[in-house]
Amino acid sequence: MADIRFDGKVAIVTGAGGGLGRQHALELARRGAKVVVNDLGGSVDGSGGSSEAAQKVVEEIKAFGGEALANGSSVTDDAGVAHMIQQAMDAWGRIDILIANAGVLRDKSFSKMEIADFEFVLNVHLMGTVKPTKAVWEIMKAQNYGRIVVTTSSSGLYGNFGQSNYGAAKLGIVGFMNTIKLEGQKNNVHINAISPVAGTRMTENLMPPEILKRLAPEFVTPGVVYLCSEEAPTGEILTAGGGVFALAKIHETEGVYLGDGGLSVEEVRDNWAKITDEAGQQAYFAGGEQSQKFFRKMSGG
C-alpha cells in the first residue's frame, strides 16, 4: 500500500511548541502538509507566554524543506483563535486538519482544589478544543473535507487521583466529539480522539527517566497522523503510548425490562445482576440507538 501523504493539505496543531504537539506537527510536515504551529509558550500551569517555542518548531520544519507558520495565540481567546485561522487562510487558502492538543495541569485533590483552578483547566482543555473546532468547522464543511483530532486522557476515561478538573475536561471533550461526529458526516468531516500516554513536560515529574524514554511522544504520533488521513474513521477514541495502540469504547449492557406498573427501588436492587450483566453489551454510535433498545425491551423484544 502507498504511504500516507498530506501534499496540498493544511494543518493546524495547537500546543505544538514541544512534546506531543511538536511531534505531530513535524510528522505532518514531513509527509507534505503545510502546518500552522500554535503554542502560547506558557508554563505547564498555563502562566506566562511566548511564541518562541512555536517558532523553533517552524525552523525545524523549514530545515527539512517543509512549510510552516508560527502562531502564539491562546486557544481560549476568541480573537487569538480567529487570527490563527485567518493566518492559515491568508497563507494557503484552506484548512484540512486540526489537532487540538494544547493543555495545562493544575493538579490537586478535590478537597484542596480552588474552583478557579477547576474552571481554568476546564476552559483550556474543553473550550480550547471547542473554539478552534468552531473556527474551522464551516471552512471544512464548505470544502467537503476535514479531519479533526481532539485530545482526551485516561484521567477522563477512567479517573486519576488529583485530576478532577483535568478529567472532567477530558471526558467533556469526548462528549463534544460524540455529537459533532454525527453533524460532520455528510460533509466528510471526521473527528476522532487520541488518549496518549507519553513522557512530556506535563508528565516528566511523574515517571522515572527510563520509563519516560520508552514513552517518548514519537510513539503516539503515528496514531494521531493516521487519524488525520483520508482513511481515518470517525468518532473513535484511540489510546496510544510506548508503541501500544488500542481503542477505548463506552459500552452499555443489554439490561432488563422491569415493567412500568408498580416499579420499585427494591426491584432495581433485586435485579442488579441482570442490569449489570455484560453479556451482549454494545458500544453505540449515537444516542438514538440506546432509545431504540429501550423501546425494543418495552415491547417485549
CORGIQUI-V173060 format. One record per residue. RES is the residue in three letters. PSI is psi in whole degrees, -180 to 180 (999 if undefined). Layout:
res=RES psi=PSI
res=RES psi=PSI
This chain:
res=MET psi=151
res=ALA psi=153
res=ASP psi=150
res=ILE psi=124
res=ARG psi=161
res=PHE psi=30
res=ASP psi=131
res=GLY psi=-5
res=LYS psi=151
res=VAL psi=130
res=ALA psi=146
res=ILE psi=128
res=VAL psi=117
res=THR psi=152
res=GLY psi=40
res=ALA psi=15
res=GLY psi=-12
res=GLY psi=178
res=GLY psi=-137
res=LEU psi=-47
res=GLY psi=-40
res=ARG psi=-46
res=GLN psi=-41
res=HIS psi=-45
res=ALA psi=-44
res=LEU psi=-45
res=GLU psi=-40
res=LEU psi=-43
res=ALA psi=-41
res=ARG psi=-30
res=ARG psi=15
res=GLY psi=-6
res=ALA psi=150
res=LYS psi=134
res=VAL psi=131
res=VAL psi=117
res=VAL psi=105
res=ASN psi=133
res=ASP psi=128
res=LEU psi=-28
res=GLY psi=18
res=GLY psi=179
res=SER psi=175
res=VAL psi=-33
res=ASP psi=4
res=GLY psi=1
res=SER psi=157
res=GLY psi=-171
res=GLY psi=139
res=SER psi=141
res=SER psi=9
res=GLU psi=-42
res=ALA psi=-44
res=ALA psi=-41
res=GLN psi=-37
res=LYS psi=-39
res=VAL psi=-39
res=VAL psi=-43
res=GLU psi=-37
res=GLU psi=-43
res=ILE psi=-44
res=LYS psi=-30
res=ALA psi=-30
res=PHE psi=17
res=GLY psi=10
res=GLY psi=173
res=GLU psi=132
res=ALA psi=156
res=LEU psi=146
res=ALA psi=145
res=ASN psi=133
res=GLY psi=19
res=SER psi=150
res=SER psi=137
res=VAL psi=-7
res=THR psi=-6
res=ASP psi=117
res=ASP psi=-47
res=ALA psi=-39
res=GLY psi=-42
res=VAL psi=-43
res=ALA psi=-41
res=HIS psi=-41
res=MET psi=-44
res=ILE psi=-44
res=GLN psi=-36
res=GLN psi=-45
res=ALA psi=-43
res=MET psi=-39
res=ASP psi=-38
res=ALA psi=-42
res=TRP psi=-8
res=GLY psi=3
res=ARG psi=164
res=ILE psi=118
res=ASP psi=-27
res=ILE psi=136
res=LEU psi=125
res=ILE psi=111
res=ALA psi=98
res=ASN psi=-17
res=ALA psi=142
res=GLY psi=169
res=VAL psi=166
res=LEU psi=138
res=ARG psi=74
res=ASP psi=133
res=LYS psi=155
res=SER psi=154
res=PHE psi=-34
res=SER psi=-35
res=LYS psi=-9
res=MET psi=133
res=GLU psi=145
res=ILE psi=-35
res=ALA psi=-39
res=ASP psi=-34
res=PHE psi=-49
res=GLU psi=-37
res=PHE psi=-48
res=VAL psi=-41
res=LEU psi=-42
res=ASN psi=-46
res=VAL psi=-48
res=HIS psi=-51
res=LEU psi=-58
res=MET psi=-27
res=GLY psi=-10
res=THR psi=-43
res=VAL psi=-45
res=LYS psi=-48
res=PRO psi=-36
res=THR psi=-44
res=LYS psi=-38
res=ALA psi=-29
res=VAL psi=-10
res=TRP psi=-52
res=GLU psi=-32
res=ILE psi=-48
res=MET psi=-40
res=LYS psi=-42
res=ALA psi=-33
res=GLN psi=-15
res=ASN psi=37
res=TYR psi=133
res=GLY psi=147
res=ARG psi=122
res=ILE psi=132
res=VAL psi=120
res=VAL psi=162
res=THR psi=115
res=THR psi=-163
res=SER psi=155
res=SER psi=-25
res=SER psi=-34
res=GLY psi=-40
res=LEU psi=-38
res=TYR psi=-17
res=GLY psi=152
res=ASN psi=128
res=PHE psi=134
res=GLY psi=6
res=GLN psi=42
res=SER psi=-38
res=ASN psi=-49
res=TYR psi=-45
res=GLY psi=-41
res=ALA psi=-43
res=ALA psi=-43
res=LYS psi=-34
res=LEU psi=-29
res=GLY psi=-36
res=ILE psi=-37
res=VAL psi=-42
res=GLY psi=-40
res=PHE psi=-49
res=MET psi=-41
res=ASN psi=-28
res=THR psi=-46
res=ILE psi=-14
res=LYS psi=-34
res=LEU psi=-41
res=GLU psi=-23
res=GLY psi=-11
res=GLN psi=-45
res=LYS psi=-16
res=ASN psi=19
res=ASN psi=36
res=VAL psi=112
res=HIS psi=142
res=ILE psi=133
res=ASN psi=165
res=ALA psi=144
res=ILE psi=134
res=SER psi=94
res=PRO psi=149
res=VAL psi=111
res=ALA psi=151
res=GLY psi=102
res=THR psi=-177
res=ARG psi=-30
res=MET psi=-18
res=THR psi=0
res=GLU psi=-24
res=ASN psi=-1
res=LEU psi=-12
res=MET psi=151
res=PRO psi=156
res=PRO psi=-39
res=GLU psi=-32
res=ILE psi=-41
res=LEU psi=-39
res=LYS psi=-40
res=ARG psi=-17
res=LEU psi=35
res=ALA psi=147
res=PRO psi=-31
res=GLU psi=-14
res=PHE psi=-10
res=VAL psi=-37
res=THR psi=-39
res=PRO psi=-38
res=GLY psi=-41
res=VAL psi=-45
res=VAL psi=-35
res=TYR psi=-41
res=LEU psi=-13
res=CYS psi=-7
res=SER psi=168
res=GLU psi=-28
res=GLU psi=-3
res=ALA psi=144
res=PRO psi=-166
res=THR psi=144
res=GLY psi=20
res=GLU psi=156
res=ILE psi=106
res=LEU psi=124
res=THR psi=143
res=ALA psi=143
res=GLY psi=136
res=GLY psi=23
res=GLY psi=1
res=VAL psi=135
res=PHE psi=136
res=ALA psi=167
res=LEU psi=131
res=ALA psi=139
res=LYS psi=150
res=ILE psi=116
res=HIS psi=153
res=GLU psi=133
res=THR psi=162
res=GLU psi=-37
res=GLY psi=-171
res=VAL psi=144
res=TYR psi=122
res=LEU psi=5
res=GLY psi=167
res=ASP psi=7
res=GLY psi=120
res=GLY psi=23
res=LEU psi=133
res=SER psi=163
res=VAL psi=-40
res=GLU psi=-35
res=GLU psi=-38
res=VAL psi=-47
res=ARG psi=-47
res=ASP psi=-19
res=ASN psi=14
res=TRP psi=-38
res=ALA psi=-39
res=LYS psi=-40
res=ILE psi=-38
res=THR psi=2
res=ASP psi=123
res=GLU psi=-8
res=ALA psi=126
res=GLY psi=9
res=GLN psi=154
res=GLN psi=156
res=ALA psi=113
res=TYR psi=149
res=PHE psi=-26
res=ALA psi=154
res=GLY psi=-30
res=GLY psi=-27
res=GLU psi=-35
res=GLN psi=-45
res=SER psi=-41
res=GLN psi=-40
res=LYS psi=-44
res=PHE psi=-46
res=PHE psi=-38
res=ARG psi=-46
res=LYS psi=-35
res=MET psi=-25
res=SER psi=6
res=GLY psi=9
res=GLY psi=999
